[in-house]
Structures are given as structure tokens and as C-alpha cells.
Amino acid sequence: MIFQNRCEQIVLLLLPISLLALSCSGQIADTDNPNVPDKVITHQLTWHQDSGSEILQCHIFKLDNLTPIEISRIQFQFGDGSHHVHIYRSTEPEADGVSDCWSGIAWPRWQLLAGAQTKPLDWNLPDGLTMPLAPHQQLLVQVHWLNTGPMAIDGKIDLSFHTTDSSAGHVGVLFGVNKQVDLLPGQRKTISHFCPMPSGSRLIAMMGHYHALGRHYEVTMGAPGDDSAAVIYQGQDENTLVFHEYAPQLAVPDGAGLDFSCEYLNFRTAATMWGADTSTQEHCNMAAYYYPANDDDAFCIKDEDDIGTLTDLLPPTNGLRAGDRGQITVRAAAPIEADTAVPLVSSDPTALSVPAMAWFPAGAREATVDVQALRPIGQVSLTATLGTQTINTALSIGGLGISEFMADPAPGQRGGRWVELSSSSPFPIDLGAYRLGAGHHSYGEIAVPLTGMLPPFGCLLVSESPMDGLGGADDTMAVPFPIPDGLDDSGGIGLFASDADASAISARLDAVAYGVSNTVGLFAADGQLAGTVATTRLGSSLGRTTDGHWQANLVPTPGICETAP
């Protein structure tokens, strides 16, 4: 007999050879007792953990077996506190060590060998079945441990692998993962995932897994989409998802598989998503042990972006004005499999109010939400996200624009050159968010920041000299704003968001080009080259009609609140 270490030598000195059974941690225990023909390989994991803390560690090491071995029994021995202990194996070597592994494990490089959750595991594989391990088998043990007690702990896990000299066949593990666990606060949701099983296989054991938001877990065995498939495993909260052996083993019908589902209720005030942190994230996993093993069926993963594909995000057909309510429609390429929340985000919530999500009931291809326009803006973007896919749409919100202007006043005409802004919104508008610009070659040659509050359906005159008291004008800003003349030249006037680049479409609420011709690149609010409005004679203004066109007003009407776009 070969001594493995000093600990084994001491044992030999203390005990008769006939009583030897097990060596120290990390070594192979040999025996000469004919009634105990197997060998046992042991390994102990240790760590220190503060009270009230959660750890997720990856312990990487190699077993001490010099030759290939067959495992007939697996033991995990540990005390209270475990969330889960998983053993993975790999054909690729890696340096021994311990590290945090909150970011997950590199599947499929590491394949699940066996797992336990809150209770220790002592599993004798049935009917002479085994799990094969290579010489110096590379292992990774993922330890997810919750210390909810008031004292720090020095944790340990004792692993024991019992070997045998014969095998009736190898056990495989189908590891199912559904990552579509995103939940908004207060949301109730059920997700499911179908995993096909190898033809002719038999199910010998099962374990499910989720975190604190889980309310019901269930596995059925049958053909895809079979609503009458038999329930073969279920549990309620996470502590009821135990390791379950099937005796007798369950024969899997040809063409059948396992459909595992997880029901959740997010009672927290924050959203949750897929991940290992039990305080903020969720899992939906299944470990199915079967015979005979098929390495091609080691994983069955449903990623976040497998939910479906969004195709359209449709804004209101006729656009919106500030104060209007409307509907946004979100469409998918195919019916969404499970109840799903699609988050919505407005690029400017002060301009467009949208709900936090569009709700797709299971089987729906379309969801509609109510939105409200709050203030005029050149362009606001709305995005919808499903899994890792994001689609967007843009819409302009009207309600404030240029309604009339005087580019060529007659000598001595009151007010000189002026621009009238009008509101068609039932909301007051804070003009501090906007500015006027004008010029011959660009809208940025002359700029006038606006101030004050424009009342609902009100108008404002921006003129070279005071024009208070004219018509129904609510206010007049007398500021130097020498807009270009239009009889012998050309020019343009634009209305913009005050803090944005005038060249950006999102900043441009309204614009008009006038005069001889627009050959200098003055653009309209939609980003296209603005059509030129011809001026007629001194003293006449250009005003917007109810259909949005411009016409010459031989009798100007400054202060009469005309049509706004």
C-alpha cells in the first residue's frame, strides 16, 4: 500500500489495517477490507463569511485520481446557510484557486455534474449507473452561500466521490436555464421553456431553482405544446425545490421533453433581471438527470433576446400637439410566448409622457399604450426594448410656431420688422425653452432667446420696437431682431429649442424661407430644404393659413393669434 500523506501514516499507526476506510481531505482512501471494495475521493472547501452577507465563489481544483474513474455515489456535506452548491467539470485545465463568480460561469465549457441547494446531498446512483471522471478531473464548485445569522462563520463543504469498478451506463445532466426573468415592481409573471430529451432516455432525478420572488415552479413531460402533459415535479417557494429521485425511473416518450415554468411576483420596489444576486436578481433553472448520457444535450438555455422580435413602434397617425393624448402601438413579429413587459423610454419626458412599459399578454403580437404630449419639441424619440433588442420611433410635437412675420415694413410702419409666434396648445408654454433665429444664409446669424410664459392659445410678438396693445396680443418683446428683407434678397426664420444645435432636426420646431429664392441651404422643420415664400410689396406681411400654407397679407394682423403648426 502506498502512503498518500502523513495523515494517512498516522491513521495506519493507530488502527489495524482491517479497519481502514477513509483518508484525509483531498486524497484517495484505499482499503483492504473485502466488504468495502470501492475507493472514495474527498475534497473539502472552506471560507470565512461575515454575518448578514452573501457570497458566490468559484472553487477551482483537480481531483487526485491518477486514472479514469466511475462515480457511483456523490455526497455534499454542509451546515445551514446554503443557497446552492453546484459541481461542474471541464475537459480544459485551469489553475487552482478561489474567486468571486457573480458574473456567471462560462457555459458550455463547464458542464454540470451534480448540484444541491439548501439541504446536503447523499446520492447513490441507481441500478449500477455511474458518472465518468477523467484522470485528475478538472472541477469547479460554485458555492452560493447566505449567512443570515448574527455571527461570522467559517464555512466548509465536504465532498465525497465514491468509485466503482463496473458501470451499467452513464448518467447525463440536462441543465435548463430561462433568462427571461425581468420583472417590474409589482409585476406577476410566468415564464416557461421546453427542453427536448434524447430519444429512449429515462429520467432518474430532478431539481428546480429560483430565488425569493418565485411563487410556483413546475415541470411537465410530454410533446412540445402539449397542454395535457403530466406534471412530474413542482414546488412553491425556493426552499421547497428539493432534489427528487424517480423510482421507478420515468421513461421519456419519443419526441417528448421537459417543459419547466417559473411563476414570480415582484413584491419589491425595484425592477429585477436575470442574475445570481438573490436580493435584486432572479433565476429560473432546471437540472434533469437521465440515462443514457448524451453530451450534446448538456444545456438548454433561453436567453433574454429569445423572447421575440419587435417589428414596429407606431406613433399617432396625425401627430400630436402639446396637450394632446394619443396612442403608441408596439408590434412583434410573432406572438409573444409568455406575459411580457416591454419597457418604454421617452428621450424627453418633459415633452412626451409615456408609461414605463407596454404589456404583452401571452400569445399577443401587439400592445397599445396611452401617451400625452406635454410641450412642443422639434423631435422626441421613443424606444421599446424586448430582451436585448431595442427599436425606436421619432415624432414631432407641435402647438407652437411662426404664424406671421413682417420682413419688409413700409417707412415709419409701427414695430418695424417683427415675428409673431402663436400657440395652439391648451397648456401654458414656458418660452424660456426656445429661441428664434434668422439670417440670409443660416438661421444662426441672428438669435433671440425667448422669455416668459405663453398662456394657452396665446401669441407673442417679437419686434424691433414696442407694439403693445395691438389686437389680442398677450405680450410683446421689443428686441433688436433685424430679420433679412425679402424683396431684393432671401432669408429665413426658425424656431428652436434654446439649448440645442440649430442644425439638429430634434431642435427645430418651425422654419420658413422667404424672398427671392432659397439657394443657401435653409431647411424646414422636417429637415428638407425649405420652399421659398415670395414677398410682394413693402408693408405687407406673410401669414400662415389654416392649411399650413403661407400667403401675403396686404393688411398685417400683428397680435391676432393665428394658426400655429
SULPERA-V171257 format. One record per backbone hydrogen bond with DSSP energy under -0.5 kcal/mol. NH is the residue of the N-H (numbers start at 1). CO is the residue of the C=O. If there is no record, write none. Layout:
BEGIN
NH&CO / NH&CO
END
This chain:
BEGIN
9&5 / 10&6 / 11&7 / 12&8 / 13&9 / 14&10 / 15&11 / 19&16 / 20&17 / 26&42 / 27&24 / 29&27 / 29&40 / 30&28 / 34&32 / 36&33 / 40&29 / 41&161 / 42&27 / 42&40 / 43&159 / 45&157 / 47&155 / 49&153 / 52&147 / 52&149 / 53&50 / 53&147 / 55&145 / 57&143 / 58&99 / 59&57 / 59&141 / 60&58 / 60&97 / 61&139 / 63&137 / 69&133 / 70&164 / 71&131 / 72&70 / 72&162 / 73&162 / 74&123 / 75&160 / 76&121 / 77&158 / 78&76 / 82&79 / 83&144 / 84&144 / 85&116 / 86&142 / 87&114 / 88&86 / 88&140 / 89&111 / 90&138 / 97&60 / 99&58 / 101&56 / 104&101 / 107&105 / 109&106 / 110&106 / 111&89 / 111&109 / 113&87 / 114&87 / 116&85 / 121&76 / 123&74 / 124&122 / 125&72 / 125&123 / 129&126 / 130&169 / 131&71 / 133&69 / 136&65 / 137&134 / 138&90 / 139&61 / 139&137 / 140&88 / 141&59 / 142&86 / 142&140 / 143&57 / 143&141 / 144&84 / 144&142 / 145&55 / 145&143 / 146&81 / 147&53 / 147&145 / 148&146 / 153&49 / 155&47 / 155&153 / 157&45 / 158&77 / 159&43 / 159&157 / 160&75 / 161&41 / 162&73 / 162&160 / 163&39 / 164&70 / 168&128 / 169&128 / 171&130 / 172&290 / 174&288 / 175&173 / 175&298 / 176&174 / 176&286 / 177&300 / 178&284 / 179&177 / 179&302 / 181&179 / 183&272 / 186&266 / 186&268 / 187&184 / 189&264 / 191&262 / 193&260 / 195&258 / 197&256 / 200&252 / 201&198 / 202&291 / 203&250 / 204&289 / 205&289 / 206&244 / 207&287 / 209&285 / 211&283 / 214&211 / 215&263 / 216&263 / 217&235 / 218&261 / 219&233 / 220&259 / 221&230 / 222&257 / 224&255 / 226&223 / 227&225 / 229&226 / 230&221 / 232&219 / 233&219 / 235&217 / 240&237 / 241&238 / 242&240 / 244&206 / 246&204 / 247&245 / 250&203 / 251&249 / 252&201 / 253&251 / 256&253 / 257&222 / 258&195 / 259&220 / 260&193 / 260&258 / 261&218 / 262&191 / 263&216 / 264&189 / 265&213 / 266&187 / 267&265 / 272&183 / 273&280 / 275&282 / 276&102 / 278&276 / 280&277 / 281&277 / 282&273 / 285&209 / 286&176 / 287&207 / 288&174 / 288&286 / 289&205 / 289&287 / 290&172 / 291&202 / 292&170 / 293&170 / 297&294 / 298&295 / 300&175 / 302&177 / 303&301 / 306&303 / 307&304 / 311&331 / 312&331 / 314&329 / 315&313 / 319&316 / 320&396 / 322&398 / 323&373 / 324&321 / 326&371 / 328&369 / 329&314 / 330&367 / 331&312 / 332&365 / 333&309 / 336&364 / 337&307 / 340&360 / 342&340 / 342&358 / 343&341 / 343&385 / 344&356 / 345&383 / 347&381 / 351&348 / 352&348 / 353&372 / 354&352 / 358&342 / 360&340 / 360&358 / 361&359 / 363&336 / 364&361 / 367&330 / 369&328 / 371&326 / 372&353 / 373&324 / 374&351 / 375&351 / 377&397 / 378&506 / 379&506 / 380&395 / 382&393 / 383&345 / 384&391 / 385&343 / 386&389 / 389&386 / 391&384 / 393&382 / 395&380 / 397&377 / 398&320 / 398&396 / 401&422 / 403&401 / 403&420 / 404&420 / 405&542 / 406&418 / 407&405 / 413&410 / 416&413 / 418&406 / 419&462 / 420&404 / 421&460 / 422&401 / 423&458 / 424&399 / 425&399 / 426&322 / 429&454 / 431&429 / 431&452 / 433&430 / 434&431 / 435&496 / 436&448 / 437&494 / 438&443 / 438&446 / 439&492 / 445&442 / 446&438 / 448&436 / 450&434 / 454&429 / 455&453 / 457&425 / 458&455 / 460&421 / 461&475 / 462&419 / 463&461 / 463&477 / 464&415 / 464&417 / 465&415 / 470&467 / 472&559 / 473&470 / 474&459 / 475&459 / 477&461 / 478&476 / 479&463 / 479&477 / 481&479 / 483&481 / 491&514 / 492&439 / 493&512 / 494&437 / 495&510 / 496&435 / 497&507 / 498&433 / 500&497 / 504&501 / 507&504 / 508&504 / 508&505 / 509&495 / 509&507 / 510&495 / 512&493 / 513&531 / 514&491 / 515&533 / 516&489 / 519&517 / 523&521 / 524&528 / 527&524 / 530&522 / 533&513 / 534&532 / 539&408 / 540&537 / 541&553 / 542&405 / 543&551 / 544&403 / 545&549 / 548&545 / 551&543 / 553&541 / 554&552 / 556&554 / 560&557 / 561&559 / 562&560
END
